[in-house]
Amino acid sequence: MTDHTSFDVAHLGNVELLTPEFDKSLWFFRDLLAMRVVADRGDSVFLRTWDEYELYTIKLTRSDAAGVGRTSVRAASQQALERRVAAIDALGLGEGWVDGEVGTGPTYLFRDPDGHSFAVYYETQRYEATDEDRPALKNQASAFPGRGVNARRLDHINFLAKDVEANGRFLADALGMRESERIRLDNGRFAAWWFHFSLKSYDIVYSDDWTKHGNRLHHIAFAPDTREDILKAADIFLQNGIHIESGPHKHAINQTFFLYVWEPGGNRIEFANAGARLLLDPDQPVVEWSEEERKKGQAWGMKTIESFHTHGTPVVDASAHD
């Protein structure tokens, strides 16, 4: 049976995205995704999706290369935060406490075995709408933008990892995450592993990094309201010269309707909608896919595009690791 501490983390809080094309990336998130800038600190701007209850969703940071900076998760309570910090410390990858950024309270930093930077916090400041974005309905964070893609919330993050199993086991122990689905290759190793915090089918994913470089990003994903929003997004990206990598289509794993694009800085961004699918069973058994099953491609038969297995950020020379 699932232990109650498996619900110590409420959700994925925010993600720092690194970009070598800062102005173009800012245009992508602000103008095409209809996100709002809420703070500007040094080399970073903080942006929020329209129904984000906290102050920000994405920290966009100028960098020499694309990739992911710190990924933060919010604990469900102060007691849950203390339990998670104790678990992380016991695993030996804790880095200590810092002041939170833009509305978040005391934050504990740590890394996974691959070197990805993480943080966990509990205290947070709720967003208060202004006259510019006050919603007609008081049970949403701000007004629906009605322009661009209208990204409602951050959905999940997929990391590239040198060792999928080592990183997955670490996060399961450190954060109490539960596995939902996984791909097992013929050699017995995992090609990818999906984990979730609550009723969503996945929040954090680890995928095999073919370069074995470490500390790389496969993609982050946003959730619009409907599948139709994703179809419209494809036309918006086409019109604005954004590289559409794959989709719209439906994943077999976790059944998400998807669209993948590369934002101007080179990071892969997914737009995902799982419909009404939730994992309501607290003891939901893990679903395992074989290598042969995955060769069939996506749910409706589309083969997985080759760049899905060759592009990650930062971009590295894969030949150097052959």
N, C-alpha and C positions, 0 to 999 in steps of 0.2 A: 504494500500500500504506500501511496505517496505521503511523505512526511510533511507536516505543516510548514516547515522551514523552506520547502520548495516554492512557497509563495512570498518569500522575503523580499524579492524584487518586484516592484509594481510594473515597470515597463522600461523600454529604451527611452532615455531622456533626451539626449542631443548628441550630435556628431560634429567633430571638427574636420572640415574638408580642405585639403591643401591644393592650391592651383598656381601654375606659372603664368596664367592668363587672367589676372585678377579682375580687371574691368569687364572682360567678356563673360567670365563666370558670374560676376555679380549681375550683369544684364540677364543672363539665363535664369537665375533663381528669382530675381526681383521682378523682371518684366514678363518672362514667359511662364513661370510657375506661379506668379502673383503672390510672392512672399513679400513680407514687409520688413524693412531694416529697422531694428529697434535700438541698436547701439553700434558705435564705431570706436574701437580701441586699438591704437597702434596699427599693426599690419593686418588687423582682422575687422570684419563686420559681422554682426549677429543678426540673423534673419529668423522670422517665425512664419509658419504656415497659418492659414486663417482660423483654424479651430484648435490651435495649440493653447492649452490652458496655462502653460508656463511662459516665461518671458521670451525664450528663443528655442529654435529647433536646430538650426545649423550655424556653426561658426565657420565662416569662410576666411581663410588665411593665405596671404601672399607667400609663395614658396618657389624655390628653384625647380621643383618637380611636383607633379600631381601625386595624390595619395590621401591617406587618412591620418589625422592627428589623434586627438583624444576622443574616445567614445565613452559617454557617461550614461549610467543607469540610475533610476530613482528607487530607493528602498521603500517598502510599504509602511514603515514606522521607524521611530528612533531605535527601538529594541531590535528590529530586523536589521537596521544598519550596523548596529554593534555586533550582531551575530555574523554578518557577512564579513566585517573587518577582521574578526577573530579567525574566521575560516581562511581568509586570504593570508593573514599573517602566518597561520599554521602551515600553509603551502609554500611560504618563503619568497613570495613575489610581490609583497607589499612595498610601497615607496613612501608612505606617510601622509599626514594630513596637510591640506592647504585651504586657503580661503576659496570659496566658490566664486564662479564667474556669473555676472549679470543675473542676479536674482536668486542664485542658489546658495545654500548655506555651507557649513563645513563639509569638505569633500575629501574622500580618501582615494589616493592614487595607487594604481598597481599595473602590472603588465602580465600578459599571458606568456606562455613559453616561447611563442614566436616573436615576441617583442612589441606587439600592439599595445598602445597606451590606453588604459581604462581608468574610469573613476566611478565611485558610487557615493551618493548623497541622499539625504532625506528632505531637509528644510528647503523650501522653495517659495518664490513669490508668484502669486497668480497674476496673469495679465489682466489689466483693466482697460477696456476699450475706450477710445476717445470719441469726440464728436465725428471724427473722420471715418471711424470703422465700427460705430456702435451697432450691434445687431438688433433687428426687430424682435427676435425671440431671445429672451434673456438666458436660455439654457444652451447657448453656444458662446464661444470665446470672443468672436468678433464677426463682423458682417461678411457674408459671402462676397468675394471680390467681383465675380461675374466677368472675369477677363482671363485670357491665357488658359493654362491647364487647371488652375484652381486647386492646387495641391492642398488637401485637407490636413494631413498629418504625416509624420515620419512613420514608416511601417517596419522596416528591418534593415539590417546590415549583413553583408556577406564578406567575410575575410578570406584571403588566401593564406594558407598555412603550410609550412614545411612538413608538419606531422598533424594530420587532421585529428587522429585519436588522442594524442597528447594534449592538444589544445581544447578539444571537446571535453575530455575528462576533467581538465583543470576548471573550465567554466562551470561544469556541472557541480563540482565540489565547492568552488569559490562563491558562486552566486545561487546555487540551488536550482539551476535550470533543469528542465525536463526535456528529454529528447522526443521528437515527434516522428521524424523520418530520417533515413540514411541510405546511402548507396554503398554496397559492399562489392568490391571487385573480385574477379576470379582468384586472385592471389591472397584473398582474405582481408586486404586492407580496405579502409573506408576512403572513397573518393570525395564524399561530402557528407555532412552531418548537420541536421536542422534541430534547433532548440527553441523552447518557448518558456515564457514566464507565467502566463495566465491562460486565458481562453483562446487567444490567437494561436494559430497553428505554428507560427515561427516568428522569432524576433532576432535571433543571431544564428548565422550559418558559418561553418568552416568548409572551405573547398580546397582541394589539393593544389598547392602551388608547384607547377611543373618546373619552375626555375630553381626552387629550393632556396630562394633569396631571403625570405622572411620579411615580416612587417609590411605586407602589401594588402591592397584593397581589391576585391572583386567588384562590388557595387554597393550603393545604398539605394533604398527604395522609398518612394512616397505613395500614399494612398489617396487617390481621388474618390469621389462618391460612387461612381458607376463604371461599368465597362464602356458605356458610350462616351464617357469623359476621356477614356484612354484612346478610343478611336479618333475623337476630335484632337487629342494631343498629337497624334501622328501627323495630322494635317498641319497643325501649328508648327511642329518641328520641321516638316518638309518645307513650308513656306519661309521659314527663318534660317534655312541652311544648316540645321543641326543634324549630325550624322545619326541616322536610324540604323541600329545594329541588327535588331531582331524583333519580330512581332509587328502588330498585335497578334497574339495567339494565346493558347492556354497551356500551362504547365501540367504535366502528369503529376509530379511531386507537389503535394499540397494544393493542387488544383487552382492555382492562381492565374487569373487572366493578366497578361503582361505586355509591356512594351519596354525595350531597352534602347537607350540613346547614349551618346558620349557628349557630355557638356564641354564647352569650349576649352577647358583646362585639360581634358583628356580622361576625366573620371567617368566610369560607367554609372548611369542613373537608370533605375527601373521605376516604372509606374505600375502598381500592382493593385488588383482588386480580387478578393477571394469570395465575393458574393456574400451569402449568409453563412458560409462554412465556419464553424467554431469547434474547438475540442472541449466539449462540456464534461467529458468523463475525467475526473481527477486522476484516475489510474489508466489513462489511455495507453494501450500497448504501442510500442514503436513499430512503424511500418518500414520494412527493409526491402530495397530494390536490388536486383541482381544486375551484373554487367550486361547480361543478355537482354534483360527487360529494358534497360536504358538505351540500348542500341535502336529501339523502336522510335526514339525521339519524343516529341512532346505529345500532349493528350490527343490531338487531332491528326497526328501523323507527321507533322513538320519536323525535319531533322534539326538537331541542335547545330547552330552555325559554328564554323571552325574558330572564329575569333573569340567565341565564348570561352574557349579553352586556351587561348594564347594571349589575350589582352588583360592586363591588370595594371594597377598604378601603385608606386611609380613603375614606369616602363623600364625593364632591365633586359640585358642581352641574354636571351635564353640559351644561345649557343655556348656561352661561357660556362654553362652548368650541365651540358650534355655529358 
